[in-house]
């Protein structure tokens, strides 16, 4: 039987469509002649407007699971759907360019292009979708202003603080309007106050309709969660929050 708990946030019961569905995922790696089970029998879903926080120790399989959910890696067994379309395995998968538009990523480090300004880093995401330069810059300026970075938009990456860089990376991931945001330890290299600001932007994105799967060992991320899942030894268990759909704890 699926575990059902109270929602973590007031009004946290989330309506909308399922933006991510992972069914029966397995992934193993060969390390020093031994098989290491990184992901074991994981089934989960993320819904439109929902933040699902995946907590667990380093090495528990969180990053591998996100890579499977975002199409960066292939499971040994199981299936992933984004927006109702299969992304693995093989011939019937959603085209890569459409997947890039549907899924936004943010990692531990911002990964900004060092010789580009903040607004150029953000606008590049739009230009890759075929949006003209002038319009992409206009949208990028507006998106940066929305997170309090209007006065820093002309600064290059190395001129920004760590928190500012991470917010730029987050805006870059969100400006294309993805249905799903995958966040892998987005606050791990930030101080508490700066990390809180990044989490607030992620929560705002969810409130605007984006589904979010956030992997972290930072318990403060639970403050923005609709559900918290615990990952141990490659297995996901329902920890706290409002269970949705038919996900079963393993």
ZIVENLIN-V664617 format. One record per residue. N is the residue number from 1. RES is the residue in one letter. NEAR is the number of other C-alpha atoms within 8 Angstrom. Layout:
((N | RES | NEAR) (N | RES | NEAR))
This chain:
((1 | X | 3) (2 | X | 8) (3 | X | 8) (4 | X | 7) (5 | X | 8) (6 | X | 7) (7 | X | 13) (8 | X | 12) (9 | X | 9) (10 | X | 5) (11 | X | 5) (12 | X | 9) (13 | X | 7) (14 | X | 9) (15 | X | 7) (16 | X | 7) (17 | X | 6) (18 | X | 11) (19 | X | 15) (20 | X | 15) (21 | X | 13) (22 | X | 14) (23 | X | 11) (24 | X | 11) (25 | X | 15) (26 | X | 14) (27 | X | 12) (28 | X | 10) (29 | X | 8) (30 | X | 8) (31 | X | 7) (32 | X | 4) (33 | X | 5) (34 | X | 6) (35 | X | 8) (36 | X | 8) (37 | X | 11) (38 | X | 13) (39 | X | 15) (40 | X | 11) (41 | X | 10) (42 | X | 13) (43 | X | 12) (44 | X | 9) (45 | X | 12) (46 | X | 14) (47 | X | 13) (48 | X | 16) (49 | X | 15) (50 | X | 15) (51 | X | 15) (52 | X | 13) (53 | X | 15) (54 | X | 13) (55 | X | 14) (56 | X | 11) (57 | X | 8) (58 | X | 7) (59 | X | 6) (60 | X | 11) (61 | X | 14) (62 | X | 15) (63 | X | 8) (64 | X | 10) (65 | X | 9) (66 | X | 12) (67 | X | 10) (68 | X | 12) (69 | X | 10) (70 | X | 9) (71 | X | 9) (72 | X | 7) (73 | X | 8) (74 | X | 9) (75 | X | 11) (76 | X | 8) (77 | X | 8) (78 | X | 10) (79 | X | 13) (80 | X | 13) (81 | X | 13) (82 | X | 13) (83 | X | 9) (84 | X | 9) (85 | X | 8) (86 | X | 12) (87 | X | 14) (88 | X | 11) (89 | X | 9) (90 | X | 6) (91 | X | 4) (92 | X | 7) (93 | X | 10) (94 | X | 9) (95 | X | 6) (96 | X | 6) (97 | X | 6) (98 | X | 8) (99 | X | 11) (100 | X | 8) (101 | X | 11) (102 | X | 12) (103 | X | 12) (104 | X | 12) (105 | X | 10) (106 | X | 14) (107 | X | 9) (108 | X | 10) (109 | X | 8) (110 | X | 10) (111 | X | 5) (112 | X | 9) (113 | X | 7) (114 | X | 8) (115 | X | 6) (116 | X | 11) (117 | X | 12) (118 | X | 13) (119 | X | 13) (120 | X | 10) (121 | X | 13) (122 | X | 14) (123 | X | 14) (124 | X | 9) (125 | X | 12) (126 | X | 12) (127 | X | 11) (128 | X | 7) (129 | X | 7) (130 | X | 6) (131 | X | 9) (132 | X | 7) (133 | X | 8) (134 | X | 6) (135 | X | 8) (136 | X | 13) (137 | X | 11) (138 | X | 8) (139 | X | 10) (140 | X | 13) (141 | X | 11) (142 | X | 9) (143 | X | 10) (144 | X | 14) (145 | X | 10) (146 | X | 8) (147 | X | 8) (148 | X | 7) (149 | X | 10) (150 | X | 10) (151 | X | 7) (152 | X | 8) (153 | X | 11) (154 | X | 8) (155 | X | 9) (156 | X | 11) (157 | X | 13) (158 | X | 6) (159 | X | 6) (160 | X | 11) (161 | X | 7) (162 | X | 8) (163 | X | 11) (164 | X | 9) (165 | X | 12) (166 | X | 12) (167 | X | 11) (168 | X | 13) (169 | X | 13) (170 | X | 11) (171 | X | 11) (172 | X | 12) (173 | X | 13) (174 | X | 11) (175 | X | 13) (176 | X | 9) (177 | X | 8) (178 | X | 13) (179 | X | 12) (180 | X | 15) (181 | X | 15) (182 | X | 13) (183 | X | 12) (184 | X | 13) (185 | X | 12) (186 | X | 14) (187 | X | 11) (188 | X | 10) (189 | X | 8) (190 | X | 9) (191 | X | 7) (192 | X | 6) (193 | X | 6) (194 | X | 9) (195 | X | 13) (196 | X | 9) (197 | X | 8) (198 | X | 13) (199 | X | 11) (200 | X | 9) (201 | X | 10) (202 | X | 10) (203 | X | 10) (204 | X | 8) (205 | X | 11) (206 | X | 14) (207 | X | 9) (208 | X | 7) (209 | X | 10) (210 | X | 15) (211 | X | 16) (212 | X | 15) (213 | X | 14) (214 | X | 12) (215 | X | 13) (216 | X | 15) (217 | X | 10) (218 | X | 9) (219 | X | 8) (220 | X | 6) (221 | X | 10) (222 | X | 8) (223 | X | 8) (224 | X | 10) (225 | X | 14) (226 | X | 16) (227 | X | 14) (228 | X | 14) (229 | X | 13) (230 | X | 11) (231 | X | 15) (232 | X | 11) (233 | X | 10) (234 | X | 12) (235 | X | 12) (236 | X | 12) (237 | X | 10) (238 | X | 12) (239 | X | 8) (240 | X | 11) (241 | X | 14) (242 | X | 13) (243 | X | 11) (244 | X | 6) (245 | X | 5) (246 | X | 5) (247 | X | 10) (248 | X | 10) (249 | X | 8) (250 | X | 7))
